Amino acid sequence: MSRRGRLPAGGRWVAAAGLVDSLGTGLFLAGAAIFFTRAVGLSATQVGIGLTVAGALGLAALTPLGLLGDRLGPRRVLLGLYLWRAGAFAAYALVGDFWTFLLVAAALGIPEQAVPPTFQAFVATAAGPDDRVRMMAVVRSLYNAGYTGGALLATVALALDNAAAYRSIVLGDALSCLAAAVLLTRVRVPVPPAPPAPPAPPAPPARSAQPTGRSGRGPRLAAARDRGFLAVTAVNGIMAIHMSLLSVGIPLWVVLHTSAPRALVGPLLAVNTALTVLLQVRASQGTEELAGGVRAMRRAGLALAACCALFALAGALPAAGAAAVLVLAVIAETVGELFQQAAGWSLSYRLAPDGRRSEYLAVFGLGTSGQFLLGPVIVTAGVVGGGVLGWAVLGAVLLAAAALTGPAVDAAARSTPAQPSAAAGHSPEATGRMGGAPSRGGRQVGTGDGTAAPAGSIRPTAATASASTTAGGADPSSGTCGTVRSTSS
């Protein structure tokens, strides 16, 4: 671990790039809907259709791009995604009708979904196992600050209310992507030395050979077949519903079901942003290991369940009491959000084999992406529409998901791809830098509460021995740019 209070090597460039890109993101999020409707002349329904198509294409391309990240390395893939995004945002300035908008939105949806997991894989390569969760927490804190700054910049364009000002919103986001990419090319990624190759094991019988992909790292789409990992992905996706609570549920509940003043919605969201900027790094402390990630997810479940109870209570109080309880509810929601984010980073990092990290992180991202598609409907129809009962059911579901985290993590830690990571012999995880017992496929085996089992509980196999002989060194990429567009993601 780097000295407390300091970022790992290259971390300042990563942080600066995140801040720059988040300024563009905040600019776009605050002004895009107005740009599409007033400057382009689209209806709200047409905008919704385009963004839905974009999201669906992004989901479909997420895992293939994760596989590409493992094959080419996060640096190359992230550079390509960044340039892709910059070109697509710039193309929005040329849109003049629904069909061109649909084409550009579809093209942009793919890199928008792929960047977050690929960026997370890049941080793992750049920061190392000791600092990667903390680095993600720093970036997320800065992203929330940058969103606010970008939104303030958008108010200038909205005040001018002309086509040129609206086009500056999308062009500004394109420039922020390019600037962030330039900053991240300054990050130097350490390359761990390759250990001596062990003696080659005897060849297994032909019938017992496992199918492998072209890279020799095991079957393709191993993450999608890893039931334990998919269970952790599902739990994280359920817990991530706080994103829809914040963006949709809280504003609607305050306005439609409480006697608190409508003007309170803005300050409530500001409380969330401020706490995230101040406390995300602190909330991530102690989550570098599996046990810490499990604890953080359980804490998230308790905080989010308390948030549900407080929101339900606010609906039965007079204006002053409702306002006070709503503030407490948002604080509880934010605490749950902070712990869920830290837990998600920890568990996805620790359970992803080195040689397939981008693939596994892409599959893990499907849980959050699914929340973006289903969360708004669940929150509006099920929670807000269901009133007190809706909040009670949601709180119970969150508590159950948090309680299932430990068993799901243990199942994921025991399961492995058909063959171990090709990079296992070179990774810090395989050499014990991360602490705990080594495991097949670069994982630790759980003991029931997310902790590691003793090293003696794992027997080497022919597959694990042969993996180190095929390791060709560190990731071919040296890591570079990336952004987390949905950082409350």
N, C-alpha and C positions, 0 to 999 in steps of 0.2 A: 504494500500500500504506500502510495506517495505520502509525503508529509502532510499532516492535517492542514486543511485550508488552502492547499495548492493543487492545481490541476496536474494530471499526468503530462508527460512530454507530448507536445502538439495539442494539448487540450485547449489552450487559448485560441488557437486557430479554429478548432471545432466549435468552441463557444461563440466566437465572433461570426463564423459562418451561420450558425443557428440564429443568432440575433438578426443578422441581415436578412436572411430568408423569411424569418417570422414577421419582419416589417412588411415585406411584400405580401405575405399571407394575410395579415391583418388588413392591409389595404384592399386586397381582393375580396375577402369575406364581407367587409363592411360595405363595399360599393358595387359588387358584381351584380346583385339582383337589380339594382337601379340601372346599371349600365345595360343589362340585357333588355329590360322593359322600356326604358326611355330612349336610349341611344340606338339600339337595334330594332326596337318595336315589337318584341316578342310578348306573348301573353304569359301569365304566370304558369298556366298549364303547360305551355310549350317548354318553358324553362325547366319545369319539373320532369317532363319526359326526357329531355336531354340529359339532365343530371342522373336520372335513374338508369338510362342506357350506359352512361359513363361508369357508374358504379358497378353495374353488372359485368361489363367488359373488364374492369379492373380486377374484380374477384376472379374471373376466369383466367386471367393472365398471371395472377399472383404466384402460384406454385411453379409454373414454367420459368418465370423470371428468377425465382429462388434457386432453381436448378442451374440456371445460367450463372447466377452469382457464385455458386460453388465451383463451376467449371472455369470461369474466367477470373473470378476474384471480385470482391466488393468494389475495389477502386474503379475498375473498368466499367462495371455495370452501373455504378452510381454516376459516373461522369456521363455515360450515355443517357441515363434517365434525367439527369439535370438539364442536359442540352435539349432533350426531347421536351421537357416541361417548358423550358424557356421559349422554344419555337412555337409550342401550342398556345401559350399565353399571348405571345405576340400575334399569332394568327387570329385571336379573338378580335383584335382591332380592325380586322378586315371583314368580319362577319356582317352580312347585311340582310339575311333572311333565316328562316327556321332551319332549312336543310344544311346550309353551311355551318350554322351553329351546332347542329346535331353532329356533323362530321368532326368539327374541332373538339367538341365536348367528349365524343367517343375516343378520339385520339389522346386527349389529356387524361381521361379516366385511368388508363393503363399505368402510366408512370406515377400518378398520384397515389394509387394503391400500393405500388411496388416499392416506393421510396422508403417508407418507415421501416419495414423489416430489413431491407438491404442496408439502410443506415445503421440499424442496430448491429448488424453483422460487421460493418465497418468499424464501429466503436469498439467491438470486442477485439478486433485485430489491432486497432491503434492504441487502445488504452490498456489492454491486457486484462487478465482475469481478476486482479486485485482492484482495479479502478473502473471497470466498465459500467457497473451499476451506478456508481457515483457520477460518472461522466454523463450518463443518460439523464440523471436527476438534474445536473447542472444545466444541460441543454434544455430540458423541459421548463425549468424555472425561467431561463432567458426567453424561451419561446412565448411564454405567457406575457412577459414584459413587452416583447416585440409586437405581439398581437395588439396590445393596447395602443402602442405608438403608431402602428399601421392604421388602426381604425381612426385615430385622430387625424392622420394625414388624409384619409378618405373624406373627412368632413369638408376639407377645402374643395375637393372636386365636386362634391355634392352641392356645396354652396354656390359654385360657379354655374352649375346646371347647364352645361352645353356639351356637345358631342366630343369636342377635343378634350375637355376635362375628364369625361367619362372614359375615353380611350386611354388616357394617362394612367388610369387605374390598372388595366390589364398590362400595359407596357411597363409600368413600374414593377409589377410582380415578375414579369419576364426578366427585367434587369436585376432584380434581387436574386433570382436563380443563378444567373451568370456570375454575379459578384460572389455569392456563396461558394460556387464551384471554384472560382479563382482562389479564394481564401483556403479552401480545403486541399488544394493541390500543394499547399505549404506543409501539410502534415506529413511527418516522416514516421513510418511504421517500423518498429524494430523487428528484425527477422531472427527468430531463435535458431541457434546452431543445431545442426542435425546430429543426433547421437550415432555411435557406431552401429552398423546393421547387425542384428543377431543372426545366429546360424539359421539357414533355411530349414523349415520343417519338412518332413516327408509329405509327398503329395497325397491328398485324400483320394479315396475311390471316386471314380467318375460319377457314380450314381448319387453320391452325397454332396457333389459340388452345388453351390448355391448360384442361382442366376445373377449375373452382374450387368451393370450398365457399361457403357464404353469406357468410362473412367476407371473401372475396376473397383469401385467403392461400394459395391453391393447393389441390390435391386433398385431400380428407379422408383421414385415416389415412395421411398421407405417411410418418410414421415406420415404420409397418408395411410399407411398400413400399420402404423404403430399405435395400437389401441390405447395404451397407457398415456402416450403423449396427446392423443386426441381427446382423452378425458380431461387432461389438464387444460387443453385449449378450450374445451367447452365450459369448464368452470370459470376460466378467466373471461370468456365472452359473456357469461351471465353476470359476473361481477362488474363488467364494464358498462352495464346499463346506466350507471351514474352519469354517463355522457349525455344520454337522452333526457335524464331527469333534469340536468342543468340547463340544457338548451331549449327543451320543450316543456317538460313537466312543471318545473318551478314557475315559469312565467304564467302558464295557463292556470295552475292551481291558485296562485296569488290573486289573479284577476277574477277568476270565475267562482272560486269556492272559499275565499276568505274575505273578511271585512277590512283587511289592511289596505292602505292606499296603493293605487296602481304604480305610483312613482317609486315605490320601494323596490321594484324589480331591478332597476339599474344598480342601486347600491348593493343589493344582495349579490349580484354577479360580480361586482367590484370586490366584495369581501372574498369571494372564491378566488379571484385572480390574485389579490394581494397575498392571501395565505399560501397559494401555490408557489408564488415567487419566493416567499420567505422560508417556507418549510419543506419543500420537496426534497432538497438534499438531506436535511435532517431525518426525514421519514425513511430515506433509503439506507440509512446507516444500519449495519448489522444484517443486511439481506444478501450478502455475497454468497452465502452457502444455502443449500436447500432448506435446512431447518429454519433459517431466518426468513426465507421467502414464504414458507408455509405459515409461520407466525404472523407475518405481515398481512397475508390474505385473510387469516382469521380475524385480525384486528379490523381489517377493512369491512368484513361482514358485520361485526358488532357495530361499527360506526354507521354503516349504511342502514342497518336495521333501526338504530336509534333515530336516524334522520327520517325514516318513514314514519315512525311513531310521532315525531314532533310535527311533521307536516300535517298528519291527520288531526292532531290536537289543535293546530292553528286554525283549522276550519270551524272550530266550535267556540272560538274566543272573540271578544270585542276587538275593535281596531287596535288599541294600544297593546293589549296582550298578544294578539295575533302577530303584530309586527315584531315584538320581542322574541316570540317562539320561532318565527320564521328565520330570524338571524341565527338563533341556536341551531335550527335545522340545517341551514346552509353551512355552518361551521362543521357540524357532524358529517354532512355530505362531503365536504372538502377533505376532512380527515380520512374518510373512507377512500376517497379518490386517490389521495397521496399514497396510502398504504397499498392499494390495489395496483397502482402503477409500479411501485417498487417491487412488489411481489411478482408481477408479470415479467419484468426485466430479469429478476433473479431466476425464476423457474425456467423461463425459456432459454436463458443462457446456459444454465447448469444441465439441462436435459437435452440440449442439442449437441450431437457429436461434432467434433471439430471439422471433419472432412465434409459434413453435410449441413453446416451451420446455417447457411443462407436458405436452404430448402426447408429446414425445420422452423426457422423463424418466419418464413413466408406462410407455412401452414398454421403456425401459432397466430399469425396476424388475421387469419380467416375468422377467428372468434370475434375479434374486435370489429372487423368489417361486417360480419353478420349482424352485430349489434347496431351498426349504422343503418342497415336495411330494415331490421325488424324492431329495433328499440323505439323509434318514434310512434309506431302503431301500438306497441304494447303499453307504452306510457300514456298515450292520449286516450285510447279506447279502454284499456284495462285498469290503469291506475287512476288517472284523473277522472275518467268516466265512472269508475267504480266507487269513488269516494273513499270513505274510511275502510271499507272492506278491501278495496283495491290496494291501499297502502299496506294493510295487514298481510295480504297475500304476498305482495312484493317483499316485505320484510322477512317473511318466513322463507321464501325462496332464496333470498340472499344469505340468510343464516345457514340454510341447508347446503348451499354451494360452498360456503366458506368451510363448513365442517367436513365436506367431502374432499377438500384440497389435499390433506395429508394422505388418505388412501389412494387418491389419483396419482399423486407424486410418487408414492412408493411403487405403484404399478408401472409407471413410466420409467422409473429408475431400474426396475428389473427387466423390462423389455429392451430389446436391442434390434438394430437393423440386421439383415441377413449376414452382412459382413461389417466389421468395425471400420471406423474412420481411417482413411488412408493417411491422414496426418496425425494419427494418434501418437506415433512414436516421437513426434516433434513438438507436440503441443504442451503448454504449461500444465494443462489438466492432467495429461498422461504422466508427467514427471513429478506431480505432486505439488506444484506451486500453489494450487488453489486449496490445498489442504484436504483432509479426508482420504478415504480409501480410493485407489484406482478402480476402474470398472471397465467392462467391455464397452466398446463404442465411445469411450471418452466420458462415461457417466459414473456417478456414484450409486451404489445400491442402497436403498432406503431400509430403515429399521422400524417403520411404523409411524414415525413422527417427522419424517423428512430428513433425519440425520443419516450419516453414512454408516454402513456396516463395516466390521473389521476386515482388513485386507485379506485375511485368511479365508474369508467366506466365498471368495471368488477363485475358481480354478481356471488356469489358462487353457485355451483351446488352440487347435491348429489354426483356426481362422484368426485369432488374436495375434498369434505369433507371426503369421504370414503378413499381416497388415503392415508391420513396421518395416518389412523388407521391401515393400512396394512404395513406401512413402518417399515422395520426391522432394521433400523440403517444405517450407512454409507455403502459405497461400500464394498463388502466382500473382495476386494483386497486392499492392502495398497500401491499399485503402485510400480513399479520398471521399469527397463530398457526399452529401446526403442531407435530407431534412426530414423532420417528422411533421408532416402536414397536420396530422391529428394528434397533437401532443397531449390532449386530455385523453389520447390514445396511447 
